[in-house]
Amino acid sequence: MNSTLPILALENVSKRFGGSRVVDDLSFALPHGTCSALIGPNGAGKTTGFNLVTGVYSIDTGRVLLDGNDISSMPSRRRIYHGIARNFQNIRLMAHLSALENVLVGQHCRNSGLRGVLQPVNLVPRNRWREEARTALADAGLAQYERAAVGGLPYGLQKRIELVRALMAKPRLLLLDEPAAGLNPRETEELRERLAVVGRERGISMLVVEHDMNFVGALCAHVIVLNFGRRIAEGTPDRIRDDPLVREAYLGVQAEPGPLQRHAS
């Protein structure tokens, strides 16, 4: 790992679905140990961008680099192994499994073989992987739910469990797709505090897609704005709020040339 290189860089990445170009010549870079946000109106290409980074979709043109290494053709599972983890906009926990069993699933990229397959179904009842998962739940304030089937838990708790599961892969880069969606103000603030601690104590770089700009402004030092699959602005949250291209994208207000316009070319 070379910390002088960006942990993640997209170079002229494009993706079409049929006749629609959903991501269009997109380039940006994330420094190590930072939290950045990817924002934009609905349909701007944010989640598609995540899917290109994590290998859910293949790119049409361009490159995706992790620590300077081209991972554009690498399968999703290998990207997890190399340090990329994510959540999803819609929760993808296994509803019939307990919180502990769901968290164990997040360890599979680090624990291959037959024992790794058997652990979530309780055929190997006591081992260091299970104890690590229990500790992770406890550290997140979720110890009391470890035996509960997640399908019966409140939405906010499910979101917290999904974050713990993603962290069990020991990522260096964590992608979060609308992590605060559906949370009440107290849950949103608790999540922000948890992510700040995770980033600070573990040195995890984060890229967050989120519509809650108060959440973004409190957590992220750097913001990239997309519209129609293209980057239209980039900078600090305060500068982004005042950028005329961003106001036009969100509000339909005619933009005058702004200080960040030259960065969007």
N, C-alpha and C positions, 0 to 999 in steps of 0.2 A: 504494500500500500504506500502510495506517495501522497502525503498530505498537502504538497504544494499544488497538486492537480485538483480540479473540482471532483467531488465525490460522484457527481452525476452531471453529464453534459448531453444535451440533444443538439445535433448538428443538422440543420436543414431537413428535419423529419416531416414527412407527409404521409397521409393515409386517406384513401378513398373508399367509400362504400357505394357501389354502383356509380352513378354520375356525380355524386356529391363528395367534395374534398372536405373532410371533417377536420383534419389537421393539415395545415398548409405552410410548408417551409418553416417549421418551428425550430428555433434555436434558443437555448438558455443554458446556464451553468449554475450549479449549487456548490458553494464552498463547504468544506468539512466542518461539522459541528454546529451548523446553523439551522434555523427553522425558517423556511420560506413558504409562501402561500401562492397558490395558482387559482386565480379568481376570474370571473367573467360572467356574462348573462347566461341563462339557460341555453343549451345548445352550442356553447362557445368551443367545445372540444376538450374540456378539462378531464372528464372521466376517460375519454378515448386516449388522451395523453398518458394517463396513468396506465391504461391497458397496454400501451405500446412500451412503456418503461418496464413493466413487469412481465411482458411476453404473452399476455392474453391474446393480443393481436400482433400480427407481423407488420413491420413497416413496409411501405412501398418504396420510398426513397429516403436517403439520409442515414444517420448513424446514431445509436445510443451508446454512450461511453460510461463505464463505471471505473473510477480511478484511472481514467485514460485508456482502459481496455475496451475494445469494441465487443459489446454483448448483443448486438442487433439480431444475431441468428441463434442465440442461446435459448434453450427451452426454459419455460417458467420455473420448473423445479430447480434447475441449476442456478437460476438467478437468486432464488431464495437461499440456496447453499452459499452463494457468494456474498450474501449480506443484504438483500433487498426483501423487505416484508411490507405487507399492506393490510388494511381493512377494506371493506366494501361499502358502497353507498347504502345497500340493503343488507342487513345483518345476515351472515352466512354461518351461524352456529348450527350445530346438530341438535335439534330441539329435544330429541329423546335421550340424549346423553347428559350427564351431570356437568356442572361447571368444571370440576376437576378433569373429567374425561375430555372435555373440549379443549382445555388448556394443554393436556398431554398431546393432543393431535398437533399442536403447534410445534412440538419438539421433533417431529418426524424427519425434518431435513437434517437434523443433527444426530439422529438415532435410527440408523437404518437397520435392516435385517429383521429376522423373525421376532426378536424380543420387542423391537420398536413397534411392530404391527400388533402384538398381543397386549401391550400395556393399556391402551384405552379401554379394552374390554375386560379388564380386571383379572386376566389370567396370570399376570406377574404382579402380585399384590403389593410387594414392598421392594423398592429399589431407589437408587439415587435420583432417577428421572421423576418418579412420582413425588418424592420429597421436595425436589426443586419446584415442581408445579404447585404443590401445597404452599410452599414458602412464597411463591409469586402471588398467589391469591391472597395470602395473609398480608403481604406488603401493600397490596392494593385495597385493603380493607374489606375483602370478600370471603374471608375464611368461613364464615357461617353458612355460605351458600355452596360450599364445595361438593356436597352430596345431592344438591337440588337439581332436578331436570331443568335445563335452561329455558325450555319452552313455556314453563309456568312462572318465570320470573318477569318482573316489570322491565319495560323497554330500556330504561336507563341503566339497569343492572346488566342487561344483555350487552349493551354497548361497552361497558367497562370490562366485562369478561372477554369480549372480542379483542379489546386492546391488549389485555394480558396475554391472550393466545398469540397475537402477532409478535409480542415481545419475547416469547419463548423461543423464537427462531434466532435470537441474539443478533438482530439486524444492526448493520451500520447505517442503513438508510431506511427510514420508515415513511411510507406513503399512506396518508389518511384522507379518505374520501368522505367529506361532510361528517366529521366525527361528532359535531354538536347538534346535528339535525335531530329533532324530536325530543331534545332534552329541555328541561325547565331551567330557569336562570341559576338556581343553586347547583344543579347537576352540571351545567355548562361551566361554571366557575371551578367546580371541583375537577372537571376534566382538564381545564386549562392549567390549573396548578399541578396536576399529575404529569401532564406532558412537559411542563417546564422543568420539573424535577427530573424526569427521565432524560431529557436532553442534557441537562447540566451534569447529572451524576454519571451517566453512561456515555456521554459524548456522541449520542445518536443524532445524525442529521435527519431532518424531517422536511417533507413537502406536503402541504395541507391544501386540499380543496375545501372551501367553506364559503357560505353566503353571509354568515354573521360577521360583519366587519369589525364589531367591537372585539369579538373573539380573535380575529386575525390580528388586529392592531395590538392587542395585549400579548400575543404569543409570538408573532413573527416579526423579524426585523427587515424582511425583504419580500416584495410582492411582485408577481408576474401577472399581467392582465392579458387574457385572450378574448378575441371576438371573431366569430366565423373562422375559428381554427388558426388565426394568426396572432402573434404577439403584438399588442398595440401600445403597451407601456410597461415600464419596469422601474422599481425604486422602493423607497421606504413607504410604509403605510400613509404617513402624512402627505408625502408628495403625490402619491397615487390618488388620494381623496380630492386633490385640487387639480388633477390633470384633466384638461378639457376633452381629450379623446375618450377617457374613461367615463366622464359624465355623459358624453354623447352615446356611448355604447349601452349604458344602463338606462338613461333617461330619454334618449332621443333628442337631446339638446344639441343644436349645431355647435361644433367645436371650432374654436380659434386655435392656431398653432400654439402649443404649450412647451414647457421646458423639457418634457420627456419624449416629445414627438420624434426627436432625432434618434432616440434609442430604439424606436420601434421599426426602423427601416431594415 
